[in-house]
C-alpha cells in the first residue's frame, strides 16, 4: 500500500491555538471503489497527541489539490465555516455519538436474545467501528426480518444483515445503524413495521465534499460516458465500471505535450497528489482532466486502466505459453 502524504499546512485559527491540518491519500488496490483521502486535525507540532478535532474522509474521485487550499483558507478565516465542517463531516460530539452507538448495541442485543429464544443461531453482532457499521450475522433469519431489511435499504446477505459502513458517510452510517437497530428491536417486541418505515436514513446521505472543486478546465464537450461518470460522482454513486468503460479514442488531448496539457488546465505544475505516478501516467491523468474528469476521478481512471492492461498482458502471456491464440489484445494505455 502506498501512502502519499501530499501536503501540510499550519496556521493560527481562532480555536485557542495553532493547529495542524494534514491529508494522506492511501492507494490500495484500484479495483476497490473506496480509495479515499483522510483529513487529519491535530495540535501543531504534536502529531502524537490526541487529535484536536478528529478526522474525516473524502472520496478520491471528489478531491483535488486546490480543494485543500480552498478548504484551509475558509477553515482558518471563518468560524461559521468551521461549525459547518463539524456538522457536515460528523466529527463533533464524540460523547453524543458514543451514547447513540450504545443505544444501537443495546437494541441489537435485545434482538439477538429473541433470535436465540426462537432457535435462530446468531454467529456475530457488532455496532460502531471506524465506519459505524451495525450488523447481525446468523445462520438464518426470520422471513419478515429479511423482507423489511431489504425494503429499508440495508445490505442483506444469506447469513448477514448490515447497515452503515458507507465510505465517507459517518452521519448516514449512524442513522442507518439506528434504523436497523430499531427495526430489530421492533421485531423482538412484536411491533415490526413495513420496511419503508425504516428507510428514512437515506435522507442523511449527502454529497461528499463541503467545498466543490475549484479547477476550471477548458475541455471538449463531454462524451455521454464522461458526463454520466461525473454525474454519478456528484451523486456519490460512482462505481468501478463507470470509469473502466470510459474510452477516448485518439482526440486532441492525446497529441499534445505535458506543457500544453498544463496550460489547458490553467495550472503551472503537475498536481502533487500524482507524484507517485511516472510521467506517462501523469500525462494520462492530465488528459482525462481535460476531458472532464475531476482530478481524483482521473487518477482512479488511470489506476484502473493500468490494472486492466496488466491483466491483459498476463492473459496473453499465459495463452502464448499454452500455444493458443488470444485474438485482439487492445491495450487500454493506447486508448488514452
N, C-alpha and C positions, 0 to 999 in steps of 0.2 A: 504494500500500500504506500502510495506517495502522499506526502503531506506538503502542501505549498503554503508556507506562512507568508502571505503575499504583501502585507502592508501593516504598518503600525503607526498609530497617532496618539499623542499625549498632549492634552491641553487643559487649561483651567476651565472647569464647568461649575455652574452655580449649584453645587451639590455638597458643599462643605470641604472641598479639597480637589486635588488633581486626580484624574482618573486615566486609566489606560484602556484604549479600545483597540482590539485586535481582531483579525479574521484569519481563519485557516480553511483551506479547501482540501478535502480528502478525495483523492481519485482512486477508487477501488475498481472493481470490475465494471466497465462501462455498460454491460448488459443490464445492470441494475438501474431502475428508474429513480433512485433516491439519492443520487450524488448531491451533496449539499455543501453549503458554506456555514461555518459555525462562527457566530459573532460573540466575542467574549468581552466582558467588563470586569476590571479589577483595579484596585488601588495602584496608582502609578509607582512602578519600580518594585511592586510587591506581588509578583505573579503567583507566588506560593501561598499567599494569604487568602482567606475566604473572599470570594467574589463580592464586589461592592453591590452589584445588581444581580448578576447571574449571566445567562447566555441564551441565545435563541438561534434558530437555523433558518436559512433560506435555501430554496432550490437553486442549484447552479444555473439552471436554464433562465432564471429570473434575475441573475446577478451580473453586474459588470463593475469594472474598476471605478468608473465615475459615480456609480451608485454610492460607493463607500465615501467618496469625497463629499457628495451632496448630503448624505446621511449625517456625517460628522459635523458639517457646517451647521445644519439645522439642529442637531442634538446639543451642540455647545452654545448656541445662541438663543434657544427658546425653551423656557421651562414648560410651556404648553405642549411643545412637541415631545419633550421627554416623558410627559404624562401619557401622551398618545402612544409612545413606544411601549411603555409599561403595559398599557391596556391591550394594544393590538397584538403584541407578541407574547402576552401572557407570562411576563417574567416578574410580576409583582405579586404580593400577597401569599408568600410561601406558607404561612400558618393557616390561612383560609383554605388554600389548596390541599394541605395535608388533612384538614378536617373533612373536606369533601371526599378525599380518597379513602379515609377511614370509614365514612358512611357507606361508600360503594362496597368496601371489603365486608362490612357487617351484613349488608343486604345479600351479597353473594354467598356468604357463609350460611345464612338462613335458607337460601335456595338449595345449597349443596346438601344440607341436612335433610331437606324434604326429598330431594332426589334419592338419597340413600335409603330413606324410610320406604320409598316406593320401589326399591330394588334396582335403581339405576346406579351403576358403579362409576363414581367420579374418580378420574385419574390425576387431575391437576386443576388448580384455580389460581388466578392472580389478578392484581389490580395495581395501578401505578406504574413504576418503572420509568425509564428515560423517555418513552413516548406515550406514557399514560394509557397503556392498553389494559382493558379489563376482559377477562376470558374465563370460560369454564370448559374443561376437557372431560369427556365421559365416553364410555363405550357405546352409549346410546342415549338419545334424548326423547322426551315425550313429543309426539307429533305436533301438538298445539304450540309448543315452545319453538320448534323449528319453523313452523309457518309464520308465527308472529315475528321472530327474529329476522327472517327473510324480508318480510314486509317493512320492517323498521330500518332496513339497510345495513344490518350487521353482517360480518363475514361468517357465513355458515358453512362448515365443513362436516364430513361424516361423523367425526368424533370431537369436534371443537366448535364453539361459538365464541366470537371475539368482537369487541367494539373498541374503537380508538386505534392507536398505532399509526395514524396518518402522519407522514413526514411533514414537518413544519406547520402543524396544526394543533398546537398544545391546547388551545381553548376548545376546539371542536372535539379533541380527544377526551377531555374531561367531561364534556356534555354527553358524548356518546357513551362513555363508561357509566355515567349516572343514569342514562336512559336504559341501558342494558341491565344494570343492577335493579332498577325499578321494575322492569319487565319481569325479571326472575323473582323478585320479592312479591309482586302481584300474583304471579303464578302460584307461588308457595302458599299464599293466603287465600287462593281460590278466586281471585278477582282479576284474572288476566284480561286485558283489553285487546281490541284488534291491533294488529301490528302498526298501522299508521299512527296510532296514538303515541307511539314512542319514537317517531321519526323526526320530531322537531329539532333534534340535534344537528341536522343538516344545515339549518339556518346559521349555525356558528362557523361554518366553513367560510373563510374569507380569502381574498387574493393574498398571494404570498408576501408581497412587499408593500410596506407603507410608503416607500419612495420609489416612483417609477424610474425606469432607465432614462438617463438624460442624453444619451448618444443620438445625435441627428445624423442620419445616413442618406447620402444620395444613392438611390438604388433603382434598378429596373422595376417595372411593375411586377409585383409578387406573382409567382405561379400559384394556381389554386392549392397545390400541395403545401407550399411555404405559408400561404395565408392561413390554411387550415391548421398547420402546426403552431403558428403564432397565436391563433385564437384559442387553441387547446391550452397553450401556455398561460394565456391571460385568465382562462377559466380554471386553471390548476388541474387540468386533466391530460396533460401531455404524456403520451405513452411511448415506449421504445419504438414501436412500429411507425409512429408518426414521423420520426426522424430517419429511421432506417430506410424508408421508402423514397425519401427525397432524392431526386436526380436533377442535375442542372444541364447535362449535355455540355457542349462547348459554347460558352457565351462570352460576352465582352470581358467579364472578370477573370475568365480562365487564361486570358492572354496578357494581362497587364502585370507589371512587376510589383515588388513589395512597396516601393516608394509611392507608386501611383495608387495602390490599394489604400495606403495610409492617408494619402491626400484626399481620396474619395470619401473616406470615413471622417475626415476633418480631425484626425489625431496625428500626433507627431512621432509616436513610437508604438511598438507592439505592446499590447496590454500585458502588464506584469503577471497576470494570472495565467498566461500562456507560456511562462518562462521554462516550464518543464518539457515543452514540446520542441522538436527540432524545427529548423527553419522551414522545411517543406510543409509540415503540419501547421505552423503558424500562418503561412500563406493561405492554406485551406480554410483556417478559421476566419481570416480576414475576408476571403471570398464569400463565405456564407453569411458573414455580417453584412456585406454589400448587397447580398440577395434578399436580405430582410430578416435574418435571424438575430436575436439578441446575442450578446457576447457569450453568455453561459450556454445558450442553446447551440451556438456554433461550435463551441468546444466539445460538447457532448456528441454532436453530429460527427465530428472528425474522429473521436474515440470509437464510436460505434462502427464507422466505416473501416477503421484500422482493424478492429476485431473481425469484421466480415471478410476483409482481404486476407488476413492470416488464416482464417478457417478455410477459405477457398484454396489457398496455397497448400494447406495440409491435405485437403481432399485430392488435389491434383497430384501431389507427391505420392499419396497412397495409391491412387489409381495407376500411376506410372509403375509403381512397384509391383502392382498386381497385373501389369501388362494390358490394361484396359484403356479405352479412350474416354476422356472426360467431356468432350464436346466443347461448348463455349466456356471460357474462363474469364469473362469480363471482370476486370479489376475495378472495385469501387473507387480506388485512387484516381483512375483515369476519367471518372465521371465528374470530378470536382475541380 
